[in-house]
Amino acid sequence: MPVTIPPKVKVDVKGSKIFVEGPKGKLSLDVPRRTTLKVDGNTIVVSRDGEDAEARAMHGLSRSLINNMVIGVSDGYVKKLEINGVGFKASVQGKVVNLSLGYSHPVNYPIPDQIKVTVDENTKVTIEGPDKQVVGLVASEIRAYYPPEPYKGKGVKYSDEKIIRKEGKTVQ
Protein backbone atom coordinates (compact mmCIF):
# COMPACT_ATOMS: atom_id res chain seq x y z
CA MET A 1 0.00 0.00 0.00
CA PRO A 2 1.76 3.20 -1.10
CA VAL A 3 2.12 6.25 1.16
CA THR A 4 0.69 9.37 -0.48
CA ILE A 5 2.72 12.56 -0.18
CA PRO A 6 0.54 15.65 0.43
CA PRO A 7 1.44 19.00 -1.16
CA LYS A 8 4.01 21.13 0.75
CA VAL A 9 5.87 17.96 1.83
CA LYS A 10 9.28 17.15 0.33
CA VAL A 11 10.67 13.61 0.43
CA ASP A 12 14.28 12.73 -0.34
CA VAL A 13 15.71 9.19 -0.35
CA LYS A 14 19.48 8.75 -0.09
CA GLY A 15 20.50 5.10 0.05
CA SER A 16 18.77 3.54 3.03
CA LYS A 17 17.87 6.88 4.64
CA ILE A 18 14.71 8.92 4.04
CA PHE A 19 14.35 12.64 4.75
CA VAL A 20 10.87 14.18 5.04
CA GLU A 21 10.36 17.94 5.31
CA GLY A 22 7.10 19.86 5.70
CA PRO A 23 5.50 22.89 7.34
CA LYS A 24 5.65 21.33 10.85
CA GLY A 25 9.31 20.27 10.76
CA LYS A 26 11.96 17.89 9.41
CA LEU A 27 12.31 14.19 10.15
CA SER A 28 14.70 11.47 8.98
CA LEU A 29 14.74 7.69 9.30
CA ASP A 30 17.12 4.82 8.57
CA VAL A 31 14.94 2.36 6.70
CA PRO A 32 14.79 -1.05 8.46
CA ARG A 33 16.72 -3.90 6.85
CA ARG A 34 15.18 -6.03 4.08
CA THR A 35 13.09 -3.11 2.75
CA THR A 36 13.65 -0.65 -0.09
CA LEU A 37 11.99 2.66 -0.94
CA LYS A 38 11.02 4.23 -4.24
CA VAL A 39 9.37 7.63 -4.78
CA ASP A 40 6.90 7.71 -7.70
CA GLY A 41 5.49 11.20 -8.20
CA ASN A 42 3.45 11.89 -5.06
CA THR A 43 3.62 8.37 -3.57
CA ILE A 44 6.25 6.38 -1.68
CA VAL A 45 6.33 2.66 -2.44
CA VAL A 46 7.90 0.35 0.15
CA SER A 47 8.99 -3.10 -1.07
CA ARG A 48 10.58 -6.12 0.63
CA ASP A 49 13.19 -8.63 -0.49
CA GLY A 50 11.47 -11.85 0.56
CA GLU A 51 8.28 -13.51 1.76
CA ASP A 52 9.40 -14.85 5.15
CA ALA A 53 7.99 -13.54 8.43
CA GLU A 54 10.87 -11.15 9.18
CA ALA A 55 10.72 -9.50 5.75
CA ARG A 56 6.93 -9.03 5.99
CA ALA A 57 7.26 -7.59 9.52
CA MET A 58 9.97 -5.12 8.48
CA HIS A 59 7.90 -4.14 5.42
CA GLY A 60 4.88 -3.24 7.56
CA LEU A 61 7.03 -1.48 10.15
CA SER A 62 8.84 0.72 7.64
CA ARG A 63 5.61 1.59 5.79
CA SER A 64 3.95 2.59 9.06
CA LEU A 65 6.94 4.65 10.24
CA ILE A 66 7.14 6.51 6.91
CA ASN A 67 3.39 7.17 6.92
CA ASN A 68 3.66 8.56 10.49
CA MET A 69 6.54 10.82 9.37
CA VAL A 70 4.56 12.20 6.41
CA ILE A 71 1.48 12.86 8.57
CA GLY A 72 3.67 14.40 11.29
CA VAL A 73 5.41 16.97 9.09
CA SER A 74 2.17 17.95 7.34
CA ASP A 75 -0.40 17.91 10.20
CA GLY A 76 1.55 17.16 13.39
CA TYR A 77 0.58 15.08 16.40
CA VAL A 78 -1.12 16.29 19.59
CA LYS A 79 -1.46 14.71 23.05
CA LYS A 80 -3.50 16.37 25.79
CA LEU A 81 -3.05 15.85 29.52
CA GLU A 82 -5.23 16.97 32.44
CA ILE A 83 -4.01 17.57 35.98
CA ASN A 84 -6.49 16.86 38.78
CA GLY A 85 -5.90 17.61 42.46
CA VAL A 86 -6.00 20.49 44.92
CA GLY A 87 -3.00 22.75 44.31
CA PHE A 88 -1.79 20.71 41.35
CA LYS A 89 -0.74 22.92 38.45
CA ALA A 90 1.67 23.27 35.55
CA SER A 91 3.44 26.10 33.78
CA VAL A 92 5.94 26.47 30.93
CA GLN A 93 9.07 28.52 31.61
CA GLY A 94 11.30 28.68 28.53
CA LYS A 95 12.24 25.11 27.56
CA VAL A 96 11.08 23.60 30.89
CA VAL A 97 7.66 22.43 32.11
CA ASN A 98 7.31 23.27 35.82
CA LEU A 99 4.86 20.90 37.59
CA SER A 100 3.52 21.35 41.13
CA LEU A 101 2.16 17.92 42.01
CA GLY A 102 1.96 17.95 45.80
CA TYR A 103 5.58 17.03 46.38
CA SER A 104 7.86 19.10 48.61
CA HIS A 105 9.66 20.34 45.49
CA PRO A 106 8.55 21.41 42.01
CA VAL A 107 9.10 18.89 39.22
CA ASN A 108 10.94 20.34 36.21
CA TYR A 109 10.72 18.51 32.88
CA PRO A 110 12.99 19.72 30.02
CA ILE A 111 11.18 19.99 26.68
CA PRO A 112 12.94 18.25 23.75
CA ASP A 113 13.60 19.98 20.41
CA GLN A 114 10.70 20.24 17.90
CA ILE A 115 8.15 19.74 20.71
CA LYS A 116 5.80 22.56 21.74
CA VAL A 117 4.11 22.42 25.15
CA THR A 118 1.31 24.81 26.13
CA VAL A 119 -0.66 25.04 29.38
CA ASP A 120 -4.26 26.32 29.63
CA GLU A 121 -5.99 27.13 32.94
CA ASN A 122 -2.93 25.78 34.85
CA THR A 123 -4.27 22.21 34.52
CA LYS A 124 -4.59 21.40 30.81
CA VAL A 125 -1.28 20.53 29.12
CA THR A 126 -1.07 20.21 25.32
CA ILE A 127 1.95 18.56 23.69
CA GLU A 128 2.46 19.06 19.94
CA GLY A 129 5.15 18.00 17.47
CA PRO A 130 5.90 16.28 14.17
CA ASP A 131 7.35 13.03 15.61
CA LYS A 132 4.63 10.69 16.91
CA GLN A 133 7.03 8.71 19.09
CA VAL A 134 8.55 11.76 20.82
CA VAL A 135 5.12 13.35 21.46
CA GLY A 136 3.90 10.12 23.08
CA LEU A 137 7.12 9.76 25.07
CA VAL A 138 6.92 13.31 26.48
CA ALA A 139 3.26 12.78 27.42
CA SER A 140 3.96 9.46 29.13
CA GLU A 141 6.98 10.83 31.04
CA ILE A 142 4.98 13.82 32.34
CA ARG A 143 2.12 11.47 33.31
CA ALA A 144 4.57 9.14 35.10
CA TYR A 145 5.46 11.84 37.68
CA TYR A 146 2.02 11.36 39.32
CA PRO A 147 -0.23 8.78 37.61
CA PRO A 148 -3.93 9.07 38.49
CA GLU A 149 -4.88 7.22 41.64
CA PRO A 150 -8.20 5.31 41.85
CA TYR A 151 -9.58 6.66 45.15
CA LYS A 152 -9.75 10.44 44.66
CA GLY A 153 -8.73 10.62 40.98
CA LYS A 154 -5.75 12.89 41.72
CA GLY A 155 -2.86 12.94 39.30
CA VAL A 156 -1.92 13.54 35.68
CA LYS A 157 -4.06 11.73 33.11
CA TYR A 158 -4.61 11.76 29.36
CA SER A 159 -7.66 13.85 28.42
CA ASP A 160 -9.45 10.84 26.90
CA GLU A 161 -8.47 8.44 29.71
CA LYS A 162 -11.17 7.06 32.01
CA ILE A 163 -10.16 6.50 35.63
CA ILE A 164 -11.97 3.61 37.28
CA ARG A 165 -12.74 4.83 40.78
CA LYS A 166 -12.66 2.52 43.79
CA GLU A 167 -14.84 2.72 46.86
CA GLY A 168 -13.02 3.49 50.10
CA LYS A 169 -13.10 1.45 53.30
CA THR A 170 -16.39 1.25 55.18
CA VAL A 171 -16.62 1.40 58.97
CA GLN A 172 -18.58 -1.45 60.58
C-alpha positions in Angstrom: 0.0 0.0 0.0 1.8 3.2 -1.1 2.1 6.3 1.2 0.7 9.4 -0.5 2.7 12.6 -0.2 0.5 15.7 0.4 1.4 19.0 -1.2 4.0 21.1 0.7 5.9 18.0 1.8 9.3 17.2 0.3 10.7 13.6 0.4 14.3 12.7 -0.3 15.7 9.2 -0.4 19.5 8.7 -0.1 20.5 5.1 0.0 18.8 3.5 3.0 17.9 6.9 4.6 14.7 8.9 4.0 14.3 12.6 4.8 10.9 14.2 5.0 10.4 17.9 5.3 7.1 19.9 5.7 5.5 22.9 7.3 5.6 21.3 10.8 9.3 20.3 10.8 12.0 17.9 9.4 12.3 14.2 10.1 14.7 11.5 9.0 14.7 7.7 9.3 17.1 4.8 8.6 14.9 2.4 6.7 14.8 -1.1 8.5 16.7 -3.9 6.9 15.2 -6.0 4.1 13.1 -3.1 2.8 13.6 -0.7 -0.1 12.0 2.7 -0.9 11.0 4.2 -4.2 9.4 7.6 -4.8 6.9 7.7 -7.7 5.5 11.2 -8.2 3.4 11.9 -5.1 3.6 8.4 -3.6 6.3 6.4 -1.7 6.3 2.7 -2.4 7.9 0.3 0.1 9.0 -3.1 -1.1 10.6 -6.1 0.6 13.2 -8.6 -0.5 11.5 -11.9 0.6 8.3 -13.5 1.8 9.4 -14.9 5.1 8.0 -13.5 8.4 10.9 -11.2 9.2 10.7 -9.5 5.7 6.9 -9.0 6.0 7.3 -7.6 9.5 10.0 -5.1 8.5 7.9 -4.1 5.4 4.9 -3.2 7.6 7.0 -1.5 10.2 8.8 0.7 7.6 5.6 1.6 5.8 3.9 2.6 9.1 6.9 4.7 10.2 7.1 6.5 6.9 3.4 7.2 6.9 3.7 8.6 10.5 6.5 10.8 9.4 4.6 12.2 6.4 1.5 12.9 8.6 3.7 14.4 11.3 5.4 17.0 9.1 2.2 17.9 7.3 -0.4 17.9 10.2 1.5 17.2 13.4 0.6 15.1 16.4 -1.1 16.3 19.6 -1.5 14.7 23.1 -3.5 16.4 25.8 -3.0 15.9 29.5 -5.2 17.0 32.4 -4.0 17.6 36.0 -6.5 16.9 38.8 -5.9 17.6 42.5 -6.0 20.5 44.9 -3.0 22.8 44.3 -1.8 20.7 41.4 -0.7 22.9 38.4 1.7 23.3 35.5 3.4 26.1 33.8 5.9 26.5 30.9 9.1 28.5 31.6 11.3 28.7 28.5 12.2 25.1 27.6 11.1 23.6 30.9 7.7 22.4 32.1 7.3 23.3 35.8 4.9 20.9 37.6 3.5 21.4 41.1 2.2 17.9 42.0 2.0 17.9 45.8 5.6 17.0 46.4 7.9 19.1 48.6 9.7 20.3 45.5 8.6 21.4 42.0 9.1 18.9 39.2 10.9 20.3 36.2 10.7 18.5 32.9 13.0 19.7 30.0 11.2 20.0 26.7 12.9 18.2 23.8 13.6 20.0 20.4 10.7 20.2 17.9 8.2 19.7 20.7 5.8 22.6 21.7 4.1 22.4 25.2 1.3 24.8 26.1 -0.7 25.0 29.4 -4.3 26.3 29.6 -6.0 27.1 32.9 -2.9 25.8 34.9 -4.3 22.2 34.5 -4.6 21.4 30.8 -1.3 20.5 29.1 -1.1 20.2 25.3 2.0 18.6 23.7 2.5 19.1 19.9 5.2 18.0 17.5 5.9 16.3 14.2 7.3 13.0 15.6 4.6 10.7 16.9 7.0 8.7 19.1 8.5 11.8 20.8 5.1 13.4 21.5 3.9 10.1 23.1 7.1 9.8 25.1 6.9 13.3 26.5 3.3 12.8 27.4 4.0 9.5 29.1 7.0 10.8 31.0 5.0 13.8 32.3 2.1 11.5 33.3 4.6 9.1 35.1 5.5 11.8 37.7 2.0 11.4 39.3 -0.2 8.8 37.6 -3.9 9.1 38.5 -4.9 7.2 41.6 -8.2 5.3 41.8 -9.6 6.7 45.2 -9.8 10.4 44.7 -8.7 10.6 41.0 -5.8 12.9 41.7 -2.9 12.9 39.3 -1.9 13.5 35.7 -4.1 11.7 33.1 -4.6 11.8 29.4 -7.7 13.9 28.4 -9.4 10.8 26.9 -8.5 8.4 29.7 -11.2 7.1 32.0 -10.2 6.5 35.6 -12.0 3.6 37.3 -12.7 4.8 40.8 -12.7 2.5 43.8 -14.8 2.7 46.9 -13.0 3.5 50.1 -13.1 1.5 53.3 -16.4 1.3 55.2 -16.6 1.4 59.0 -18.6 -1.4 60.6 
